[in-house]
Amino acid sequence: MHLIDMKKITDSLSSYIAKHLTKLIFIILLAMLISMFYIDYSAWVSEKFKNNFSIVSSTIVTTVICLVSYIAFTAYLGKKYSLRIDKLSLGGLNILFDTSRTLYTNSVSNFLDSKRTLFRIEPKYDNFSDVFESYFETYNFFRHEMKILDPKRDKDLYDLTNHILQELNKFLTKNQNNYRRWYQKISTDNTIEYSGEGSGKFFYNTTIYEIQKTYYAYAELLDSFRSINTFFENHVKVPFEINSEKWNW
C-alpha cells in the first residue's frame, strides 16, 4: 500500500495553477495591446461603455473576486494566510487579508478586552453563575479560533491556547456542576440557608454577595477563580496586549 503525500500534491497543484494563470493573463493583455494597432475603437467604445456600464462594473467586480479567491486558495494550501470578508456587494468590496497569526491575535485581543472576570473577579458584585457562562463561552471561543493556527509555524500561540483550554476545562469540570445545582435549587425555592432562623431574608431580597457566601464550598470556589485570574494575568495578558489595569476598581 502506497501512502499519498497530500502536501506534495497541493504544492504541485498550486504551482501549476500559478504558472498557467500568469501565462493566460499575459496572453490576454498582449492580445488587447496588439488589437489597438489594427482596430479603431474611438467610434464606438464610448457609446458601448455607457450602454453596458452595469455589465462592465459587474465584470470588474467579478474579476477582482476571482483574483482574491485564487490568492486565498493558494495561500490556504500552505496555511500561511486567512481571509475574512466583512462586506461584499456589487458596488463595494471590503476584505481583510492577514497572516493567520495576526488575525488570531487581533481576534483574541478584541474578545478578551471585555472579559474582566478572567483577570479580576469581584465577589461582592459578580454573579458566579454568569461568570461560569462567560468562562464556558471563552473556552468555546479559543477552541474555535485556534483552528486557523498552524501547529508548527505558530507553535507558541498554539501551545498557549492549549494551555488556556486546559486551565478553563479544569476549572469548569471541578466547579461548574456543583455550583449550578446549588444555585438553581436556592433560586427556585427562594430560600437561603442561614445559621439563624427568622432572618426574613430570601433569595430575591438578598445581595448576590451574601447569597454566594452561603455556598458550601465558597472558599474553594473563590480560590479557583483567583487561580484563573492569576493564570490569565501572568500568561495571557502580555501576548495579547490586554490592559487589565483598567479593571482595578
Residue frames relative to the residue before (quaternion, step in Angstrom):
aa qw qx qy qz dx dy dz
M 1.0000 0.0000 0.0000 0.0000 0.00 0.00 0.00
H 0.2427 -0.7836 0.5596 0.1180 3.57 -0.83 1.01
L 0.3514 -0.7239 0.5565 0.2070 3.55 -0.99 0.88
I 0.3267 -0.7468 0.5503 0.1806 3.55 -0.96 0.88
D 0.2874 -0.7505 0.5714 0.1664 3.59 -0.74 1.03
M 0.2604 -0.8088 0.5101 0.1338 3.59 -0.10 1.31
K 0.6111 0.5596 -0.3637 0.4256 3.59 1.03 -0.66
K 0.6583 0.5006 -0.3169 0.4644 3.59 0.98 -0.83
I 0.6356 0.5370 -0.3241 0.4501 3.56 1.05 -0.81
T 0.6939 0.4696 -0.2818 0.4675 3.58 0.85 -0.97
D 0.6304 0.5249 -0.3343 0.4640 3.59 1.04 -0.72
S 0.6590 0.5063 -0.3019 0.4671 3.57 0.98 -0.86
L 0.6514 0.5156 -0.3094 0.4628 3.57 1.00 -0.88
S 0.6490 0.5195 -0.3137 0.4588 3.56 0.95 -0.85
S 0.6650 0.5055 -0.2951 0.4638 3.57 0.96 -0.92
Y 0.6451 0.5329 -0.3145 0.4482 3.58 1.01 -0.86
I 0.6692 0.4977 -0.2974 0.4648 3.57 0.92 -0.96
A 0.6609 0.5170 -0.3068 0.4491 3.56 0.91 -0.93
K 0.6508 0.5367 -0.3082 0.4397 3.56 0.96 -0.89
H 0.7498 0.3985 -0.2254 0.4777 3.59 0.77 -0.99
L 0.5851 0.5573 -0.3846 0.4463 3.61 1.12 -0.49
T 0.6314 0.5322 -0.3263 0.4601 3.57 1.00 -0.80
K 0.6530 0.5085 -0.3101 0.4679 3.59 0.98 -0.85
L 0.6573 0.5200 -0.3161 0.4446 3.57 0.94 -0.89
I 0.6555 0.5010 -0.3119 0.4712 3.57 0.91 -0.87
F 0.6451 0.5256 -0.3203 0.4528 3.58 0.99 -0.84
I 0.6558 0.5161 -0.3095 0.4558 3.59 0.95 -0.88
I 0.6558 0.5128 -0.3155 0.4555 3.59 0.96 -0.89
L 0.6719 0.4921 -0.2946 0.4686 3.58 0.91 -0.92
L 0.6426 0.5234 -0.3173 0.4609 3.58 1.02 -0.81
A 0.6520 0.5147 -0.3112 0.4617 3.58 0.98 -0.86
M 0.6476 0.5106 -0.3168 0.4686 3.59 0.99 -0.81
L 0.6560 0.5176 -0.3099 0.4537 3.58 1.00 -0.81
I 0.6705 0.4979 -0.2969 0.4631 3.58 0.91 -0.91
S 0.6516 0.5417 -0.3239 0.4207 3.57 0.96 -0.86
M 0.5911 0.5921 -0.3679 0.4057 3.59 1.13 -0.53
F 0.6594 0.5042 -0.3106 0.4630 3.62 1.20 -0.48
Y 0.7614 0.3815 -0.1832 0.4911 3.61 1.15 -0.47
I 0.7611 0.3081 -0.1754 0.5432 3.61 1.15 -0.45
D 0.3087 -0.7415 0.5722 0.1659 3.54 -0.97 0.98
Y 0.1539 -0.8252 0.5412 0.0490 3.57 -0.38 1.24
S 0.4946 0.7191 -0.4111 0.2631 3.58 1.19 -0.45
A 0.6617 0.5543 -0.3188 0.3915 3.60 1.01 -0.76
W 0.8367 0.2033 -0.0758 0.5029 3.56 1.00 -0.66
V 0.5011 0.6888 -0.4341 0.2934 3.62 1.16 -0.32
S 0.6514 0.5256 -0.3261 0.4394 3.59 1.00 -0.85
E 0.6852 0.4831 -0.2810 0.4670 3.57 0.86 -0.99
K 0.6543 0.5149 -0.3086 0.4600 3.56 0.95 -0.87
F 0.6563 0.5191 -0.3205 0.4440 3.53 0.97 -0.84
K 0.6500 0.5145 -0.3161 0.4613 3.58 1.01 -0.82
N 0.6881 0.4912 -0.2833 0.4527 3.55 0.92 -0.90
N 0.7865 0.2922 -0.1421 0.5252 3.56 1.09 -0.65
F 0.1866 0.8278 -0.5114 0.1357 3.56 1.14 0.61
S 0.6626 0.5107 -0.3161 0.4474 3.57 0.92 -0.89
I 0.6447 0.5138 -0.3198 0.4670 3.56 1.04 -0.78
V 0.6488 0.5237 -0.3112 0.4560 3.55 0.98 -0.91
S 0.6750 0.4926 -0.3012 0.4592 3.58 0.87 -0.96
S 0.6415 0.5176 -0.3227 0.4652 3.58 1.02 -0.80
T 0.6419 0.5304 -0.3182 0.4532 3.55 1.03 -0.82
I 0.6434 0.5235 -0.3204 0.4575 3.57 0.98 -0.84
V 0.6678 0.4978 -0.2980 0.4663 3.57 0.90 -0.97
T 0.6484 0.5236 -0.3130 0.4555 3.56 0.97 -0.90
T 0.6417 0.5316 -0.3154 0.4541 3.56 1.01 -0.86
V 0.6490 0.5140 -0.3106 0.4670 3.55 0.97 -0.92
I 0.6536 0.5175 -0.3119 0.4559 3.58 0.94 -0.90
C 0.6514 0.5186 -0.3135 0.4566 3.57 0.98 -0.85
L 0.6588 0.5057 -0.3110 0.4620 3.57 0.96 -0.85
V 0.6568 0.4994 -0.3064 0.4747 3.57 0.97 -0.88
S 0.6395 0.5292 -0.3226 0.4548 3.57 1.01 -0.82
Y 0.6396 0.5214 -0.3213 0.4645 3.56 1.02 -0.82
I 0.6563 0.5057 -0.3101 0.4663 3.58 0.92 -0.93
A 0.6591 0.5114 -0.3069 0.4581 3.58 0.96 -0.91
F 0.6530 0.5294 -0.3124 0.4424 3.56 0.99 -0.87
T 0.6938 0.4645 -0.2812 0.4732 3.58 0.85 -0.97
A 0.6482 0.5068 -0.3240 0.4669 3.59 1.05 -0.73
Y 0.6297 0.5474 -0.3324 0.4398 3.55 1.04 -0.78
L 0.5983 0.5752 -0.3641 0.4226 3.57 1.07 -0.71
G 0.7443 0.3567 -0.2144 0.5224 3.56 1.08 -0.66
K 0.3494 -0.7635 0.4651 0.2803 3.58 1.36 -0.02
K 0.3748 0.7394 -0.4803 0.2865 3.54 0.99 0.85
Y 0.8066 0.1710 -0.0654 0.5620 3.57 1.08 -0.66
S 0.2046 -0.7312 0.6318 0.1555 3.49 -1.38 0.32
L 0.2181 -0.7820 0.5761 0.0956 3.53 -1.01 0.85
R 0.0029 -0.7876 0.6160 -0.0152 3.55 -0.86 0.98
I 0.1880 -0.7844 0.5840 0.0910 3.59 -0.68 1.10
D 0.2258 -0.7966 0.5495 0.1120 3.57 -0.51 1.19
K 0.8072 -0.0084 0.0572 0.5875 3.57 0.99 -0.82
L 0.0574 0.8000 -0.5919 0.0792 3.54 -0.78 0.98
S 0.1793 0.7708 -0.5891 0.1633 3.57 -0.65 1.13
L 0.6941 -0.4736 0.3323 0.4283 3.54 -1.27 0.16
G 0.7547 0.4077 -0.2106 0.4690 3.54 1.01 -0.81
G 0.8252 0.1181 -0.0454 0.5504 3.59 1.10 -0.39
L 0.1500 -0.7808 0.6037 0.0590 3.53 -1.14 0.67
N 0.0164 -0.7992 0.6000 -0.0329 3.57 -0.66 1.13
I 0.0762 0.8292 -0.5396 0.1239 3.55 -0.27 1.28
L 0.1951 -0.7400 0.6320 0.1219 3.54 -1.06 0.82
F 0.0039 -0.8068 0.5885 -0.0532 3.55 -0.68 1.11
D 0.1638 0.8001 -0.5472 0.1831 3.58 -0.22 1.29
T 0.5958 -0.4979 0.4540 0.4372 3.52 -1.31 0.12
S 0.6213 -0.5584 0.3893 0.3881 3.57 -1.12 0.60
R 0.6165 0.5589 -0.3383 0.4394 3.58 1.07 -0.71
T 0.6820 0.4825 -0.2809 0.4724 3.58 0.89 -0.96
L 0.6575 0.5141 -0.3051 0.4587 3.54 0.94 -0.90
Y 0.6562 0.5153 -0.3057 0.4587 3.57 1.00 -0.82
T 0.6910 0.4775 -0.2945 0.4558 3.59 0.77 -0.97
N 0.6436 0.5127 -0.3274 0.4644 3.60 0.99 -0.73
S 0.6551 0.5190 -0.3057 0.4562 3.55 0.97 -0.87
V 0.6723 0.4906 -0.2909 0.4720 3.57 0.94 -0.91
S 0.6406 0.5344 -0.3247 0.4457 3.58 0.95 -0.85
N 0.6676 0.4942 -0.2981 0.4704 3.56 0.92 -0.89
F 0.6571 0.5136 -0.3108 0.4559 3.57 1.00 -0.79
L 0.7299 0.4491 -0.2468 0.4523 3.59 0.78 -1.02
D 0.5398 0.6594 -0.3929 0.3456 3.57 1.18 -0.46
S 0.7413 0.3503 -0.2138 0.5311 3.59 1.22 -0.38
K 0.5917 0.5832 -0.3568 0.4272 3.60 1.27 0.15
R 0.1118 -0.8486 0.5157 0.0373 3.57 0.49 1.22
T 0.6821 0.5358 -0.3120 0.3876 3.60 0.81 -0.95
L 0.5641 0.5733 -0.3974 0.4418 3.59 1.24 -0.22
F 0.7574 0.3440 -0.1734 0.5271 3.56 1.20 -0.58
R 0.7947 0.0850 -0.0220 0.6007 3.56 1.14 -0.66
I 0.1096 -0.7739 0.6209 0.0592 3.59 -0.63 1.10
E 0.1438 -0.7842 0.6004 0.0617 3.59 -0.94 0.90
P 0.2897 -0.8142 0.4766 0.1617 3.62 0.01 1.27
K 0.6584 0.5320 -0.3194 0.4259 3.59 1.07 -0.65
Y 0.8011 0.2997 -0.1279 0.5020 3.57 1.13 -0.57
D 0.6750 0.5122 -0.3018 0.4370 3.60 1.07 -0.63
N 0.3275 -0.7027 0.5982 0.2029 3.52 -0.99 0.92
F 0.4073 -0.7528 0.4599 0.2364 3.58 -0.41 1.21
S 0.5952 0.5691 -0.3683 0.4315 3.58 1.07 -0.63
D 0.6645 0.4805 -0.2906 0.4930 3.58 1.03 -0.83
V 0.6248 0.5445 -0.3366 0.4471 3.58 1.05 -0.72
F 0.6073 0.5413 -0.3462 0.4673 3.57 1.06 -0.73
E 0.6325 0.5255 -0.3262 0.4663 3.59 0.99 -0.81
S 0.6655 0.5086 -0.2966 0.4587 3.56 0.95 -0.90
Y 0.6569 0.5047 -0.3112 0.4657 3.58 0.98 -0.80
F 0.6499 0.5056 -0.3154 0.4717 3.55 1.01 -0.78
E 0.6138 0.5323 -0.3305 0.4803 3.57 1.09 -0.74
T 0.6470 0.5190 -0.3070 0.4667 3.57 1.01 -0.85
Y 0.6232 0.5433 -0.3290 0.4563 3.57 1.00 -0.83
N 0.6932 0.4649 -0.2747 0.4774 3.59 0.86 -0.95
F 0.6046 0.5650 -0.3523 0.4372 3.56 1.07 -0.72
F 0.7015 0.4562 -0.2759 0.4729 3.60 0.78 -1.00
R 0.6376 0.5352 -0.3359 0.4406 3.58 0.96 -0.78
H 0.6847 0.4675 -0.2785 0.4848 3.57 1.07 -0.72
E 0.7047 0.4961 -0.2764 0.4253 3.59 0.81 -1.01
M 0.6313 0.5724 -0.3442 0.3941 3.60 1.01 -0.71
K 0.4941 0.6769 -0.4234 0.3441 3.61 1.22 -0.24
I 0.6684 0.5042 -0.3174 0.4454 3.61 1.10 -0.54
L 0.5829 0.5907 -0.3720 0.4159 3.59 1.25 -0.21
D 0.3595 -0.6889 0.5834 0.2365 3.52 -1.21 0.60
P 0.4649 -0.7234 0.4278 0.2785 3.63 -0.55 1.09
K 0.7070 0.4337 -0.2664 0.4910 3.60 1.11 -0.56
R 0.7337 0.4219 -0.2520 0.4693 3.57 0.69 -1.03
D 0.7675 0.2820 -0.1531 0.5550 3.60 1.06 -0.78
K 0.0933 0.8689 -0.4831 0.0531 3.54 1.11 0.73
D 0.6551 0.5264 -0.3318 0.4285 3.60 0.91 -0.83
L 0.6918 0.4518 -0.2740 0.4921 3.58 0.93 -0.89
Y 0.6279 0.5406 -0.3304 0.4521 3.55 1.04 -0.77
D 0.6781 0.4779 -0.2864 0.4792 3.59 0.93 -0.90
L 0.6361 0.5241 -0.3282 0.4616 3.59 1.01 -0.79
T 0.6529 0.5122 -0.3141 0.4613 3.57 0.95 -0.84
N 0.6363 0.5119 -0.3282 0.4748 3.58 1.00 -0.75
H 0.6268 0.5301 -0.3266 0.4684 3.57 1.06 -0.74
I 0.6342 0.5257 -0.3159 0.4707 3.58 1.01 -0.85
L 0.6623 0.5028 -0.3011 0.4668 3.57 0.92 -0.90
Q 0.6434 0.5257 -0.3226 0.4535 3.57 0.99 -0.78
E 0.6715 0.4979 -0.2977 0.4611 3.58 0.92 -0.90
L 0.6788 0.4808 -0.2922 0.4719 3.58 0.91 -0.87
N 0.6425 0.5240 -0.3201 0.4584 3.56 0.99 -0.81
K 0.6464 0.5166 -0.3117 0.4670 3.56 0.97 -0.86
F 0.6652 0.5072 -0.3032 0.4564 3.57 0.92 -0.91
L 0.6979 0.4769 -0.2791 0.4557 3.59 0.82 -0.99
T 0.6454 0.5244 -0.3191 0.4545 3.58 0.97 -0.82
K 0.7001 0.4899 -0.2607 0.4493 3.55 0.95 -0.90
N 0.8414 0.2826 -0.0833 0.4531 3.59 0.87 -0.96
Q 0.6300 0.6241 -0.3489 0.3031 3.56 0.93 -0.86
N 0.7051 0.4980 -0.2905 0.4130 3.59 0.67 -1.06
N 0.6790 0.4955 -0.2970 0.4530 3.59 0.85 -0.94
Y 0.6813 0.4873 -0.3011 0.4557 3.56 0.88 -0.92
R 0.6599 0.5203 -0.3206 0.4370 3.58 0.89 -0.88
R 0.6397 0.5180 -0.3314 0.4611 3.59 0.97 -0.79
W 0.6595 0.5000 -0.2968 0.4765 3.57 0.97 -0.88
Y 0.6879 0.4936 -0.2866 0.4483 3.58 0.82 -0.99
Q 0.6471 0.5136 -0.3194 0.4643 3.59 0.97 -0.80
K 0.6374 0.5451 -0.3204 0.4403 3.58 1.03 -0.81
I 0.7377 0.4154 -0.2576 0.4657 3.59 0.70 -1.01
S 0.6303 0.5195 -0.3469 0.4610 3.61 1.09 -0.58
T 0.6548 0.5005 -0.3095 0.4744 3.59 1.07 -0.71
D 0.7226 0.4294 -0.2388 0.4862 3.58 0.96 -0.89
N 0.2877 -0.7785 0.5006 0.2461 3.57 1.27 -0.38
T 0.5631 0.5673 -0.4008 0.4477 3.57 0.97 0.85
I 0.1688 -0.7579 0.6219 0.1018 3.51 -1.27 0.55
E 0.3819 -0.7406 0.5074 0.2198 3.57 -0.83 0.93
Y 0.0337 0.7785 -0.6236 0.0619 3.53 -0.60 1.21
S 0.5830 -0.5799 0.4293 0.3734 3.53 -1.20 0.47
G 0.7317 0.3708 -0.2253 0.5257 3.58 1.08 -0.70
E 0.3627 -0.7202 0.5452 0.2293 3.55 -1.23 0.33
G 0.7848 0.3506 -0.2449 0.4486 3.51 -1.26 0.41
S 0.3240 0.7669 -0.5002 0.2382 3.58 1.11 0.53
G 0.3572 -0.7597 0.4749 0.2639 3.56 1.16 -0.55
K 0.5607 0.5930 -0.3914 0.4252 3.58 1.23 0.25
F 0.0855 -0.7851 0.6133 0.0125 3.49 -0.99 0.95
F 0.7395 -0.4160 0.2916 0.4415 3.55 -1.33 0.13
Y 0.7230 0.4820 -0.2585 0.4220 3.55 0.84 -0.99
N 0.7802 0.3099 -0.1834 0.5115 3.65 1.09 -0.49
T 0.5776 0.5429 -0.3783 0.4781 3.56 1.18 0.68
T 0.5237 -0.6445 0.4496 0.3289 3.59 -0.96 0.82
I 0.6148 -0.5702 0.3996 0.3704 3.55 -1.17 0.62
Y 0.6022 0.5684 -0.3526 0.4358 3.58 1.11 -0.65
E 0.6839 0.4756 -0.2847 0.4743 3.58 0.88 -0.93
I 0.6285 0.5392 -0.3327 0.4512 3.57 1.03 -0.79
Q 0.7252 0.4645 -0.2584 0.4377 3.56 0.73 -1.08
K 0.5987 0.5713 -0.3658 0.4258 3.59 1.11 -0.51
T 0.6448 0.5209 -0.3299 0.4517 3.58 1.19 -0.41
Y 0.4375 0.6828 -0.4673 0.3521 3.60 1.28 -0.05
Y 0.5248 -0.6988 0.3901 0.2900 3.59 -0.75 1.03
A 0.7607 0.2676 -0.1800 0.5634 3.62 1.20 -0.41
Y 0.1314 0.8494 -0.5017 0.0977 3.56 1.10 0.74
A 0.6786 0.5037 -0.3050 0.4391 3.61 0.79 -0.97
E 0.6673 0.4961 -0.2991 0.4681 3.57 0.94 -0.89
L 0.6509 0.5146 -0.3161 0.4599 3.58 0.99 -0.83
L 0.6499 0.5133 -0.3173 0.4621 3.57 0.96 -0.84
D 0.6268 0.5252 -0.3331 0.4693 3.59 1.04 -0.71
S 0.6451 0.5190 -0.3171 0.4625 3.58 1.04 -0.78
F 0.6253 0.5247 -0.3326 0.4723 3.58 1.03 -0.78
R 0.6878 0.4819 -0.2850 0.4621 3.57 0.88 -0.92
S 0.5943 0.5475 -0.3633 0.4637 3.60 1.15 -0.51
I 0.6307 0.5123 -0.3188 0.4880 3.57 1.06 -0.79
N 0.6364 0.5318 -0.3214 0.4570 3.58 0.96 -0.87
T 0.6628 0.5069 -0.2990 0.4630 3.56 0.94 -0.92
F 0.6463 0.5274 -0.3181 0.4506 3.57 0.96 -0.86
F 0.7010 0.4563 -0.2800 0.4712 3.59 0.80 -0.96
E 0.6339 0.5286 -0.3296 0.4583 3.57 1.05 -0.70
N 0.7526 0.4176 -0.2124 0.4626 3.59 0.91 -0.90
H 0.8122 0.3008 -0.1248 0.4841 3.60 1.02 -0.76
V 0.7577 0.3907 -0.2005 0.4827 3.60 1.09 -0.60
K 0.5790 0.6402 -0.3615 0.3524 3.57 1.04 -0.77
V 0.7405 0.4379 -0.2420 0.4487 3.59 0.69 -1.07
P 0.6773 0.5037 -0.3310 0.4218 3.67 0.71 -0.91
F 0.7802 0.3047 -0.1639 0.5211 3.59 1.05 -0.72
E 0.4300 -0.7553 0.4212 0.2593 3.55 1.32 0.39
I 0.2468 0.7717 -0.5371 0.2348 3.56 0.72 1.13
N 0.2908 -0.7524 0.5694 0.1584 3.56 -0.85 1.00
S 0.0769 -0.8427 0.5327 0.0116 3.56 0.19 1.28
E 0.5285 0.6473 -0.4102 0.3652 3.61 1.21 -0.33
K 0.5746 0.6041 -0.3850 0.3957 3.59 1.14 -0.47
W 0.6788 0.4690 -0.2866 0.4870 3.59 1.27 -0.29
N 0.4499 0.6631 -0.4715 0.3683 3.58 1.22 0.31
W 0.1197 -0.8307 0.5423 0.0383 3.57 0.07 1.28
